[in-house]
Amino acid sequence: MASGQWGNYANSAANSVLWGVQNTTKLKGNTVNQAAFFENTTPDAFITGLTLGQFGVEPSQMQVYNGPVDQVTITYAGSGYQVGSGINSAATGGGGTNANVQFSGTYGHVTGYTIVNGGSSYETGPALAIVPPASTVFNGNTGISGGGIVFTAANSHWVIGDRLTFTGNATSTPVGLANGTAYYIQTVNTTVITLSATSGGSALTLSAASGNSTTAAGAAIQGDTATAVALTGGALHRGATHSGWVYRKVGSGGRAGRVQYETLVASGTLIGTIDAVANTVLPSSNS
């Protein structure tokens, strides 16, 4: 078996595991049989009296119930977080209650998490809304030096390439910036950051805002909000044994409608937008 088949892939015939074809149908694991076996719902296509197919199953298709949150995937690290731990999130949906996940990070990025309370009764992973990073307020007149923005310990929560959004009014906006516009960190040290209009672009040379030390105090920058996905586990499953590549067998005759699942390659999730017929076939098979 190719080691590359042990990963997260788009749910398509070309990514389905070849050895699933070999082990369950005794056919050669080639691209023709791979395509025919993928998402198959035609009776007797491979073995008389059985409907055999291989499906890419996402966590939301597993029909989990009475489960807690037991795993989180950080899908975007965000930028500009000024604290190293205790970054809160709110869990909504999924059919359950009381999940509490806190995040932690380094250099302004969310990189870890702690499940304070997994909650209970989740059928699917709840949506996790991570709190946005705090805005950093500065004076658009006195806070500009050498074409950049002056901060204390700026490199503790910014990294080159980070995206942020600037906000400011007419008297607080430094020359070279625009209210409500996204910029990127071009350079950063312990006291000053410089910005670019595009990722990897040239540094902008900023100059002081039109306001004085009082009226220019309304400028601010804010990093991007991190995102994450919650997965449920340790629960009762009504359908597939695990998310990932799953072999599905449906009987006929005296075993008509009897559905069995076997995990071929376990995976936390599958990426991509292709999902073929698994969305309807897997949930309805044990309904």
VEXDREN-2710 file (C-alpha; in Angstrom, 1 decimal):
% VEXDREN-2710
k/r/px/py/pz
1/MET/0.0/0.0/0.0
2/ALA/1.3/3.5/-0.9
3/SER/2.1/5.5/2.2
4/GLY/0.5/8.6/0.5
5/GLN/-2.9/6.9/1.0
6/TRP/-2.7/7.6/4.8
7/GLY/-3.6/11.2/4.6
8/ASN/-6.3/13.8/4.3
9/TYR/-7.5/14.1/0.7
10/ALA/-10.3/15.4/-1.3
11/ASN/-13.2/12.9/-1.5
12/SER/-12.7/11.7/-5.1
13/ALA/-12.2/8.4/-6.9
14/ALA/-8.5/9.2/-7.6
15/ASN/-7.8/9.6/-3.9
16/SER/-9.7/6.5/-2.7
17/VAL/-7.5/3.7/-1.4
18/LEU/-6.5/1.1/-3.9
19/TRP/-6.1/-1.7/-1.4
20/GLY/-9.8/-1.3/-0.5
21/VAL/-10.6/-2.6/-4.0
22/GLN/-8.2/-5.5/-3.7
23/ASN/-9.2/-6.6/-0.2
24/THR/-13.0/-6.4/-0.6
25/THR/-13.6/-7.3/-4.2
26/LYS/-10.5/-9.4/-5.0
27/LEU/-10.1/-7.2/-8.1
28/LYS/-6.8/-5.6/-9.2
29/GLY/-6.2/-2.3/-7.6
30/ASN/-6.0/-0.2/-10.7
31/THR/-7.6/3.1/-11.7
32/VAL/-10.5/1.5/-13.6
33/ASN/-11.6/-0.6/-10.6
34/GLN/-10.8/2.2/-8.2
35/ALA/-13.3/4.5/-10.1
36/ALA/-16.0/1.8/-10.3
37/PHE/-15.7/1.0/-6.6
38/PHE/-15.7/4.6/-5.4
39/GLU/-19.2/5.6/-4.1
40/ASN/-20.8/2.5/-5.7
41/THR/-24.5/1.9/-4.9
42/THR/-25.3/-0.6/-7.7
43/PRO/-26.2/-4.1/-6.4
44/ASP/-24.2/-7.1/-7.6
45/ALA/-21.7/-4.8/-9.3
46/PHE/-18.8/-6.8/-7.8
47/ILE/-20.2/-9.7/-5.8
48/THR/-23.6/-11.3/-6.3
49/GLY/-26.0/-10.5/-3.5
50/LEU/-24.1/-7.5/-2.2
51/THR/-23.8/-3.8/-2.8
52/LEU/-20.2/-2.8/-2.2
53/GLY/-18.7/0.6/-2.2
54/GLN/-15.9/2.8/-0.8
55/PHE/-16.8/6.2/0.6
56/GLY/-14.9/9.2/1.9
57/VAL/-16.7/9.9/5.2
58/GLU/-16.6/13.3/6.9
59/PRO/-17.2/13.6/10.7
60/SER/-20.6/15.2/10.0
61/GLN/-21.7/12.1/8.1
62/MET/-20.9/9.7/10.9
63/GLN/-24.2/10.4/12.7
64/VAL/-22.6/10.6/16.1
65/TYR/-24.9/11.1/19.1
66/ASN/-24.4/11.6/22.8
67/GLY/-20.8/12.6/22.2
68/PRO/-18.4/15.2/23.6
69/VAL/-15.9/17.3/21.7
70/ASP/-12.6/15.4/21.9
71/GLN/-10.5/16.9/19.1
72/VAL/-10.0/20.3/17.5
73/THR/-8.3/21.3/14.3
74/ILE/-6.9/24.8/14.0
75/THR/-7.7/25.8/10.4
76/TYR/-6.2/29.3/10.5
77/ALA/-3.8/30.6/13.0
78/GLY/-4.9/34.2/12.8
79/SER/-2.5/37.0/13.6
80/GLY/-1.8/39.7/16.2
81/TYR/-2.9/37.9/19.4
82/GLN/-1.2/39.6/22.3
83/VAL/-1.7/36.8/24.9
84/GLY/-0.1/33.4/25.1
85/SER/-3.0/31.5/26.6
86/GLY/-6.6/31.8/27.7
87/ILE/-7.9/32.7/24.2
88/ASN/-11.6/31.9/24.5
89/SER/-14.0/30.5/22.0
90/ALA/-17.8/30.0/21.9
91/ALA/-19.2/26.6/20.8
92/THR/-22.6/26.6/19.0
93/GLY/-24.7/24.1/17.2
94/GLY/-24.0/20.4/16.8
95/GLY/-26.9/19.3/19.0
96/GLY/-25.0/19.3/22.3
97/THR/-24.2/21.6/25.1
98/ASN/-21.4/22.9/27.4
99/ALA/-18.3/22.4/25.2
100/ASN/-15.6/24.8/26.3
101/VAL/-12.4/25.1/24.3
102/GLN/-9.6/27.5/25.1
103/PHE/-6.7/28.3/22.7
104/SER/-3.1/29.4/23.2
105/GLY/-0.5/30.8/20.9
106/THR/3.0/32.1/20.2
107/TYR/4.1/35.2/18.3
108/GLY/0.5/36.3/17.7
109/HIS/-0.6/33.0/16.2
110/VAL/-3.1/30.5/17.7
111/THR/-1.2/27.2/17.8
112/GLY/-2.7/25.1/20.5
113/TYR/-5.8/24.3/22.4
114/THR/-7.2/22.9/25.6
115/ILE/-10.6/21.2/25.9
116/VAL/-11.7/22.6/29.3
117/ASN/-15.0/20.8/28.9
118/GLY/-15.9/18.4/26.1
119/GLY/-19.6/18.9/26.7
120/SER/-22.2/16.2/25.8
121/SER/-24.8/15.0/23.4
122/TYR/-23.1/16.4/20.2
123/GLU/-24.3/14.8/17.0
124/THR/-21.8/16.8/14.9
125/GLY/-18.9/19.0/15.9
126/PRO/-20.1/22.4/17.1
127/ALA/-19.0/25.5/15.4
128/LEU/-16.1/27.2/17.3
129/ALA/-15.9/31.0/17.2
130/ILE/-12.5/32.1/18.5
131/VAL/-12.4/35.6/20.0
132/PRO/-10.7/38.1/17.7
133/PRO/-7.3/39.5/18.7
134/ALA/-7.4/42.8/20.5
135/SER/-6.9/46.0/18.6
136/THR/-3.7/47.9/19.2
137/VAL/-4.3/51.6/19.4
138/PHE/-1.6/54.2/18.6
139/ASN/-1.3/57.8/17.8
140/GLY/-1.2/58.4/14.1
141/ASN/0.9/61.5/14.5
142/THR/3.4/60.8/17.3
143/GLY/3.4/57.0/16.7
144/ILE/5.1/57.1/13.3
145/SER/8.8/56.9/13.0
146/GLY/11.1/56.0/10.1
147/GLY/8.1/55.2/7.9
148/GLY/6.8/52.6/10.4
149/ILE/4.5/52.4/13.4
150/VAL/6.1/52.5/16.8
151/PHE/5.2/49.8/19.4
152/THR/6.7/48.3/22.5
153/ALA/7.8/44.7/22.1
154/ALA/6.2/44.7/18.6
155/ASN/7.8/41.4/17.6
156/SER/6.1/39.5/20.5
157/HIS/2.8/39.3/18.6
158/TRP/3.6/40.0/14.9
159/VAL/5.5/38.0/12.3
160/ILE/6.5/39.0/8.8
161/GLY/3.7/38.2/6.5
162/ASP/0.9/38.6/9.0
163/ARG/-2.2/40.3/7.8
164/LEU/-3.9/43.1/9.8
165/THR/-6.6/45.8/9.3
166/PHE/-6.1/49.5/9.9
167/THR/-8.8/51.8/11.2
168/GLY/-8.6/55.5/11.7
169/ASN/-10.4/58.8/11.2
170/ALA/-9.5/61.8/9.2
171/THR/-7.0/63.2/11.8
172/SER/-5.5/60.0/13.0
173/THR/-4.8/58.1/9.8
174/PRO/-1.1/58.3/8.8
175/VAL/-0.3/59.3/5.3
176/GLY/0.0/56.1/3.3
177/LEU/-2.8/54.2/5.0
178/ALA/-6.5/54.0/4.5
179/ASN/-9.3/53.3/6.9
180/GLY/-10.7/49.8/6.9
181/THR/-7.9/48.4/4.6
182/ALA/-5.9/45.2/5.1
183/TYR/-2.1/45.4/5.1
184/TYR/0.8/43.0/5.8
185/ILE/3.7/43.0/8.2
186/GLN/6.8/43.8/6.0
187/THR/9.4/44.1/8.8
188/VAL/9.1/43.8/12.6
189/ASN/11.5/44.3/15.5
190/THR/11.1/45.1/19.2
191/THR/9.9/48.6/18.7
192/VAL/8.7/49.2/15.1
193/ILE/6.7/47.5/12.4
194/THR/6.5/48.4/8.7
195/LEU/3.6/47.5/6.5
196/SER/3.1/46.6/2.8
197/ALA/0.0/46.7/0.7
198/THR/0.4/43.1/-0.5
199/SER/1.9/40.0/1.0
200/GLY/5.6/40.1/0.4
201/GLY/5.4/43.6/-1.2
202/SER/7.6/46.6/-0.6
203/ALA/7.4/48.5/2.6
204/LEU/5.1/51.5/2.7
205/THR/6.8/54.7/3.9
206/LEU/4.3/56.3/6.3
207/SER/4.3/59.8/7.6
208/ALA/2.5/61.5/10.4
209/ALA/-1.3/62.0/10.4
210/SER/-2.7/65.5/10.1
211/GLY/-3.9/65.6/13.7
212/ASN/-1.8/66.6/16.7
213/SER/-0.8/64.5/19.7
214/THR/-4.4/64.6/21.0
215/THR/-6.6/64.5/17.9
216/ALA/-4.5/61.8/16.1
217/ALA/-5.0/59.2/18.9
218/GLY/-7.7/57.3/17.3
219/ALA/-5.6/55.0/15.0
220/ALA/-5.6/51.2/15.5
221/ILE/-4.6/48.0/13.9
222/GLN/-6.1/44.5/14.4
223/GLY/-4.9/41.1/13.3
224/ASP/-7.0/38.3/11.8
225/THR/-9.3/36.1/13.8
226/ALA/-8.2/32.5/14.1
227/THR/-10.5/29.7/13.1
228/ALA/-10.9/26.1/14.2
229/VAL/-13.1/23.0/13.7
230/ALA/-14.3/20.8/16.5
231/LEU/-14.7/17.1/16.1
232/THR/-16.7/14.7/18.3
233/GLY/-15.7/11.3/19.5
234/GLY/-16.1/8.8/22.3
235/ALA/-19.7/8.5/21.4
236/LEU/-22.2/6.2/19.9
237/HIS/-22.2/6.0/16.1
238/ARG/-25.2/5.2/14.0
239/GLY/-23.3/4.9/10.8
240/ALA/-19.7/4.6/9.7
241/THR/-17.1/3.3/12.2
242/HIS/-14.8/6.3/11.8
243/SER/-14.4/9.3/9.5
244/GLY/-12.0/8.6/6.7
245/TRP/-12.1/6.0/3.9
246/VAL/-14.8/3.5/4.7
247/TYR/-15.9/0.3/3.1
248/ARG/-19.7/-0.1/3.0
249/LYS/-21.5/-3.4/2.4
250/VAL/-25.3/-3.8/2.0
251/GLY/-26.9/-7.3/1.8
252/SER/-29.7/-8.6/-0.3
253/GLY/-32.2/-11.5/-0.1
254/GLY/-32.6/-12.4/3.5
255/ARG/-30.0/-9.8/4.5
256/ALA/-31.6/-7.1/2.4
257/GLY/-31.0/-3.6/3.9
258/ARG/-28.4/-4.9/6.4
259/VAL/-25.6/-2.4/6.3
260/GLN/-22.0/-2.9/7.6
261/TYR/-19.2/-0.5/7.7
262/GLU/-15.5/-1.0/8.0
263/THR/-12.8/1.7/8.3
264/LEU/-10.1/1.3/5.8
265/VAL/-8.1/4.5/6.5
266/ALA/-9.1/6.5/9.6
267/SER/-8.8/10.3/9.2
268/GLY/-9.9/13.3/11.2
269/THR/-11.4/14.9/8.1
270/LEU/-11.3/15.0/4.3
271/ILE/-10.6/18.1/2.4
272/GLY/-12.0/19.5/-0.8
273/THR/-15.5/20.1/-2.0
274/ILE/-16.1/16.9/-3.9
275/ASP/-18.5/14.7/-1.9
276/ALA/-20.4/12.7/-4.5
277/VAL/-23.3/10.7/-3.1
278/ALA/-21.9/9.9/0.4
279/ASN/-24.0/12.8/1.8
280/THR/-27.2/10.9/1.1
281/VAL/-26.2/7.3/1.0
282/LEU/-24.3/7.0/4.3
283/PRO/-26.8/8.8/6.6
284/SER/-29.9/7.1/5.0
285/SER/-28.5/3.6/5.1
286/ASN/-29.1/3.2/8.9
287/SER/-32.0/5.6/9.3
END
